[in-house]
Amino acid sequence: MKFLMLHGINHNMFGKRDPKQYGTTTLAEIDGELQTLAAELGVEVESFQTNYEGAMVERIHQAYFDGVDGVMLNAGAWTHYSYGIRDALAILTCPIVELHMSNIHAREAFRHHSVFADIVQGQIAGFGVDSYRLALRTAVSHARA
């Protein structure tokens, strides 16, 4: 089984950006932890990060053609306003798990709304790096069901 981890805007700056909200773990370390968990679960995970909305949409389109078994998405700020990414995700027929390292519901009001909420399997937020692990476990579980 193949899963796709989509990292959104500014995530290449994890480890440097606002450690109070996001900790000091880098994106490479997060991806490494996902690879370790994927091996334990007997699945493959490919990670993709971009700061360009169009590139994210194109990668989602490719996921459709690749027939991925599940998608985990931390879209960052795009979560709150990117209808283009939302519409691309709606094309997918596999489980999609939205995740956030911080608790977006305990932050600024504009972060409380997700334009993806009605098309994703569910949302995991507020558990730091564990949000990624929980999202992969959830995506695998739902894909296997």
One Martini backbone bead per residue (centre of mass of N, CA, C, O) as a GRO file, in nm:
protein
  145
    1MET     BB    1   0.099   0.035   0.019
    2LYS     BB    2   0.023   0.384  -0.068
    3PHE     BB    3   0.137   0.697   0.066
    4LEU     BB    4   0.062   1.055   0.113
    5MET     BB    5   0.259   1.332   0.216
    6LEU     BB    6   0.138   1.663   0.269
    7HIS     BB    7   0.322   1.962   0.264
    8GLY     BB    8   0.306   2.286   0.324
    9ILE     BB    9   0.339   2.594   0.387
   10ASN     BB   10   0.650   2.645   0.563
   11HIS     BB   11   0.755   2.345   0.640
   12ASN     BB   12   1.062   2.389   0.573
   13MET     BB   13   1.076   2.558   0.871
   14PHE     BB   14   1.095   2.350   1.052
   15GLY     BB   15   1.277   2.431   1.358
   16LYS     BB   16   1.245   2.766   1.319
   17ARG     BB   17   0.939   2.798   1.340
   18ASP     BB   18   0.771   2.859   1.601
   19PRO     BB   19   0.840   2.656   1.859
   20LYS     BB   20   0.581   2.679   2.032
   21GLN     BB   21   0.397   2.543   1.804
   22TYR     BB   22   0.631   2.332   1.640
   23GLY     BB   23   0.896   2.316   1.746
   24THR     BB   24   1.230   2.150   1.654
   25THR     BB   25   1.138   1.979   1.433
   26THR     BB   26   1.202   1.866   1.132
   27LEU     BB   27   1.099   1.762   0.832
   28ALA     BB   28   1.303   1.532   0.803
   29GLU     BB   29   1.227   1.400   1.075
   30ILE     BB   30   0.935   1.346   1.015
   31ASP     BB   31   0.981   1.171   0.765
   32GLY     BB   32   1.149   0.958   0.915
   33GLU     BB   33   0.921   0.869   1.109
   34LEU     BB   34   0.728   0.777   0.885
   35GLN     BB   35   0.912   0.557   0.769
   36THR     BB   36   0.927   0.385   1.023
   37LEU     BB   37   0.621   0.336   1.052
   38ALA     BB   38   0.569   0.219   0.772
   39ALA     BB   39   0.742  -0.033   0.814
   40GLU     BB   40   0.574  -0.144   1.053
   41LEU     BB   41   0.299  -0.141   0.862
   42GLY     BB   42   0.371  -0.222   0.555
   43VAL     BB   43   0.433   0.060   0.408
   44GLU     BB   44   0.424   0.344   0.198
   45VAL     BB   45   0.595   0.672   0.195
   46GLU     BB   46   0.536   0.986   0.051
   47SER     BB   47   0.691   1.304   0.038
   48PHE     BB   48   0.553   1.648   0.011
   49GLN     BB   49   0.683   1.983  -0.053
   50THR     BB   50   0.531   2.319  -0.070
   51ASN     BB   51   0.492   2.686  -0.160
   52TYR     BB   52   0.298   2.595  -0.407
   53GLU     BB   53  -0.020   2.558  -0.495
   54GLY     BB   54   0.001   2.432  -0.780
   55ALA     BB   55   0.191   2.199  -0.696
   56MET     BB   56  -0.012   2.069  -0.506
   57VAL     BB   57  -0.232   2.011  -0.711
   58GLU     BB   58  -0.056   1.836  -0.901
   59ARG     BB   59   0.008   1.617  -0.686
   60ILE     BB   60  -0.283   1.531  -0.644
   61HIS     BB   61  -0.337   1.443  -0.930
   62GLN     BB   62  -0.115   1.224  -0.928
   63ALA     BB   63  -0.241   1.054  -0.704
   64TYR     BB   64  -0.475   0.962  -0.870
   65PHE     BB   65  -0.307   0.818  -1.099
   66ASP     BB   66  -0.148   0.634  -0.881
   67GLY     BB   67  -0.343   0.514  -0.660
   68VAL     BB   68  -0.356   0.589  -0.381
   69ASP     BB   69  -0.454   0.482  -0.047
   70GLY     BB   70  -0.351   0.761   0.089
   71VAL     BB   71  -0.387   1.084   0.267
   72MET     BB   72  -0.178   1.328   0.409
   73LEU     BB   73  -0.258   1.664   0.550
   74ASN     BB   74  -0.049   1.966   0.579
   75ALA     BB   75  -0.140   2.290   0.470
   76GLY     BB   76  -0.166   2.499   0.660
   77ALA     BB   77  -0.291   2.798   0.562
   78TRP     BB   78  -0.460   2.662   0.331
   79THR     BB   79  -0.688   2.544   0.507
   80HIS     BB   80  -0.853   2.840   0.518
   81TYR     BB   81  -0.857   2.909   0.163
   82SER     BB   82  -0.808   2.653  -0.041
   83TYR     BB   83  -1.009   2.565  -0.302
   84GLY     BB   84  -0.812   2.431  -0.496
   85ILE     BB   85  -0.722   2.203  -0.306
   86ARG     BB   86  -1.000   2.099  -0.237
   87ASP     BB   87  -1.083   2.018  -0.529
   88ALA     BB   88  -0.856   1.817  -0.568
   89LEU     BB   89  -0.924   1.628  -0.328
   90ALA     BB   90  -1.220   1.552  -0.434
   91ILE     BB   91  -1.109   1.346  -0.651
   92LEU     BB   92  -1.048   1.156  -0.447
   93THR     BB   93  -1.099   0.797  -0.321
   94CYS     BB   94  -0.939   0.822  -0.070
   95PRO     BB   95  -0.818   0.862   0.221
   96ILE     BB   96  -0.827   1.169   0.421
   97VAL     BB   97  -0.589   1.333   0.642
   98GLU     BB   98  -0.600   1.586   0.859
   99LEU     BB   99  -0.322   1.794   0.983
  100HIS     BB  100  -0.181   1.926   1.301
  101MET     BB  101   0.040   2.032   1.535
  102SER     BB  102  -0.151   2.234   1.616
  103ASN     BB  103  -0.420   2.391   1.778
  104ILE     BB  104  -0.633   2.557   1.576
  105HIS     BB  105  -0.870   2.609   1.804
  106ALA     BB  106  -0.640   2.781   1.998
  107ARG     BB  107  -0.622   3.009   1.798
  108GLU     BB  108  -0.679   3.193   1.567
  109ALA     BB  109  -0.979   3.238   1.420
  110PHE     BB  110  -0.892   3.173   1.118
  111ARG     BB  111  -0.798   2.865   1.210
  112HIS     BB  112  -1.084   2.719   1.270
  113HIS     BB  113  -1.109   2.686   0.958
  114SER     BB  114  -1.187   2.426   0.716
  115VAL     BB  115  -1.211   2.357   0.369
  116PHE     BB  116  -1.177   2.024   0.415
  117ALA     BB  117  -1.377   1.894   0.625
  118ASP     BB  118  -1.604   1.769   0.412
  119ILE     BB  119  -1.363   1.560   0.262
  120VAL     BB  120  -1.252   1.430   0.510
  121GLN     BB  121  -1.218   1.190   0.742
  122GLY     BB  122  -1.027   1.383   0.927
  123GLN     BB  123  -0.893   1.545   1.230
  124ILE     BB  124  -0.560   1.634   1.344
  125ALA     BB  125  -0.479   1.817   1.653
  126GLY     BB  126  -0.209   1.913   1.888
  127PHE     BB  127   0.045   1.669   1.875
  128GLY     BB  128   0.249   1.734   1.692
  129VAL     BB  129   0.424   1.479   1.567
  130ASP     BB  130   0.193   1.280   1.642
  131SER     BB  131  -0.002   1.367   1.418
  132TYR     BB  132   0.143   1.205   1.198
  133ARG     BB  133   0.117   0.923   1.317
  134LEU     BB  134  -0.191   0.922   1.342
  135ALA     BB  135  -0.249   0.969   1.042
  136LEU     BB  136  -0.121   0.713   0.933
  137ARG     BB  137  -0.281   0.508   1.096
  138THR     BB  138  -0.557   0.604   0.990
  139ALA     BB  139  -0.516   0.567   0.687
  140VAL     BB  140  -0.453   0.267   0.698
  141SER     BB  141  -0.708   0.168   0.836
  142HIS     BB  142  -0.909   0.281   0.617
  143ALA     BB  143  -0.783   0.139   0.370
  144ARG     BB  144  -0.820  -0.156   0.481
  145ALA     BB  145  -1.140  -0.123   0.512
   0.00000   0.00000   0.00000
